[in-house]
Amino acid sequence: QMKKQCDQKLLIRMKTECVPCPLNLETQCPAGYTKITNGTGIPDCRYYLEIKTHTLSFPGCRHHCMKEFEQPECCQGHWGPDCMGK
């Protein structure tokens, strides 16, 4: 019995919105994602505040999140919705 289905594991990464670092402690990843950074996250971004006619930019923090996702795929020599052979 040859294997017909060879699912591919995909890692989907994303970053949360940039916010002031102390506020980022509470930031959660979207549903289904796992937070891979700790504490206040990574200070690798800037957030903007609009004050009357000016926009000010400040250094901020964000979290990195990831999600494991299985993409159904047929093994070599198989195809179609049911991964049928030749």
TILUM-320797 format. One line per field, with one value per residue: residue number from 0; residue in one letter; x, y, z of N, C-alpha, C in turn. Coordinates in steps of 0.001 Angstrom, whole numbers, m for minus. Atoms other than C-alpha are relative to their C-alpha. Example, Ala and Ser with C-alpha at 12.3 -4.5 7.8 and 13.67 -1.06 7.14 Angstrom:
rose c(0,1)
torlum c(A,S)
nx c(890,m820)
ny c(m1190,m1190)
nz c(0,m60)
cax c(12300,13670)
cay c(m4500,m1060)
caz c(7800,7140)
cx c(900,m770)
cy c(1200,1090)
cz c(0,730)
% end
This chain:
rose c(0,1,2,3,4,5,6,7,8,9,10,11,12,13,14,15,16,17,18,19,20,21,22,23,24,25,26,27,28,29,30,31,32,33,34,35,36,37,38,39,40,41,42,43,44,45,46,47,48,49,50,51,52,53,54,55,56,57,58,59,60,61,62,63,64,65,66,67,68,69,70,71,72,73,74,75,76,77,78,79,80,81,82,83,84,85)
torlum c(Q,M,K,K,Q,C,D,Q,K,L,L,I,R,M,K,T,E,C,V,P,C,P,L,N,L,E,T,Q,C,P,A,G,Y,T,K,I,T,N,G,T,G,I,P,D,C,R,Y,Y,L,E,I,K,T,H,T,L,S,F,P,G,C,R,H,H,C,M,K,E,F,E,Q,P,E,C,C,Q,G,H,W,G,P,D,C,M,G,K)
nx c(851,m802,618,531,56,m1229,316,m1122,149,m392,m22,416,m462,544,m395,1119,m98,m1000,573,m1016,m493,656,1353,m85,39,1351,393,174,m8,1341,425,m669,m1434,m770,m956,m1360,m824,410,6,528,m198,m1211,71,m524,979,393,1440,222,1062,364,333,479,m431,m1273,m47,m1252,m366,m705,m387,967,m263,1044,m266,m14,901,m47,1088,m340,1127,m243,608,154,m659,m157,m1365,m364,693,1419,593,1460,467,m200,m1359,47,m1198,149)
ny c(m1197,m1213,m1207,m843,m1385,m509,m1376,m902,m848,m1385,m884,m1347,m957,m1355,m896,m798,m1438,m711,m819,m328,1254,446,493,1216,1167,563,330,1416,350,377,1364,1051,m283,114,m1097,535,m985,m112,m1311,m1119,268,m450,m1439,m148,m701,m1341,m282,m1417,m724,m1241,m1088,m1114,55,730,1420,319,1408,457,1419,853,1440,895,1421,880,1126,992,978,1149,214,1150,m150,1328,156,1391,452,89,1063,m26,m1322,m102,m271,1166,458,1309,348,130)
nz c(0,86,m555,1070,m442,m608,m389,m260,m1201,254,m1152,375,m1012,113,m1083,m498,270,m781,m1078,m1007,m592,m1242,308,808,m888,37,1375,318,1425,470,m326,756,78,m1229,m176,m91,m686,m1406,m638,785,1425,665,282,1369,837,m447,72,314,m701,678,m919,823,1403,89,m311,m676,92,m1193,49,m682,m43,526,m218,1159,m232,1067,38,843,895,868,1323,598,1292,401,239,1412,710,m377,287,m173,m1366,m845,215,640,764,1463)
cax c(0,1741,1104,m1137,m1268,1905,670,3040,3585,3638,4656,2821,4494,3032,3740,1321,684,3365,2468,4339,6531,4964,1516,2773,2964,m795,m798,m2127,m1613,m4670,m6669,m4778,m1356,1321,3398,7106,8377,8259,7592,7247,8212,10743,11526,11877,9140,7690,4148,2592,577,m1329,m1366,m3405,m1499,1584,2261,4878,6746,7949,9916,7590,7399,5522,5248,6046,3451,3359,849,1440,m723,m1049,m1599,m3078,m959,m769,2414,4287,2345,m1032,m3470,m7022,m9144,m8687,m5028,m5774,m2913,m2421)
cay c(0,3133,6404,8612,11746,13716,16779,19731,21437,25197,27730,31011,33911,37312,40323,42173,45881,48270,49830,51523,48807,48848,48300,45383,43083,42553,42036,38674,36936,36347,33170,30058,31751,31106,33966,33297,36436,37188,40139,43381,41747,43100,46838,46804,49184,52684,53793,57127,59647,62420,65659,68382,68989,66895,63188,62092,58818,56857,53628,50785,47035,44182,40444,37758,35010,31750,29122,25620,24735,21434,21826,18680,17446,14232,12180,11909,9873,10630,13443,14665,15362,11760,11413,8511,6647,5899)
caz c(0,m1249,475,m1644,454,1285,3156,3331,6692,6300,8910,8625,10401,11152,13322,15573,15231,16443,19827,22702,24262,27792,26228,24152,27205,26856,23071,21948,18615,16429,17114,16071,16188,18815,20211,19615,21333,25070,27341,25447,22142,19679,19444,15661,14532,14791,15588,14730,16699,14985,16936,15230,11991,12808,12767,15266,15019,18066,18466,19438,19926,18302,18747,16225,15890,13990,12993,11696,8763,6905,3204,1692,m1187,m3173,m3310,m6606,m9173,m7546,m8306,m7974,m4902,m3655,m4718,m7034,m8716,m12412)
cx c(892,m762,m458,66,1302,m221,1267,m292,503,18,m372,433,m681,474,m1214,259,1043,m681,1122,401,m685,m1397,40,20,m1323,m401,m69,106,m1434,m309,717,1508,646,1010,1402,973,m547,m72,m611,234,1299,m120,527,m947,m261,m1514,m175,m1143,m279,m408,m292,498,1279,m192,1366,239,826,444,m1009,421,m1142,417,16,m842,177,m1122,455,m1234,336,m715,m95,657,142,1479,236,m713,m1480,m526,m1485,m370,252,1396,28,1277,m308,m1167)
cy c(1255,1180,891,1471,379,1464,796,798,1386,755,1386,925,1339,812,797,1474,637,903,416,m1268,m420,m571,m1353,m1271,m735,m494,m1504,m204,m312,m1458,m1007,207,m124,1129,m592,1022,171,1451,1079,m208,581,1477,320,795,1391,124,1505,571,1281,1033,1238,m141,m812,m1488,m284,m1500,m381,m1443,m826,m1454,m757,m1439,m735,m1223,m1011,m1015,m1132,m393,m1187,215,m1371,m47,m1476,m331,m91,m1197,m97,1403,m40,183,m1192,m608,m1423,m235,m92,m917)
cz c(0,585,m1139,365,697,369,299,1261,m330,1312,m485,1124,m220,1188,442,m311,918,1035,959,768,1301,m253,m696,848,m134,m1387,m210,m1514,m424,326,m893,m123,1369,56,133,587,1418,448,m863,m1492,m520,m368,m1398,m904,552,m95,m93,820,m767,1042,m836,m1433,m179,260,602,m47,1229,m180,797,m55,m655,266,m1327,356,m1126,160,m911,m774,m891,m1312,m634,m1375,m305,m160,m1511,m656,344,m244,280,1464,939,m155,m587,m812,m1491,m354)
% end
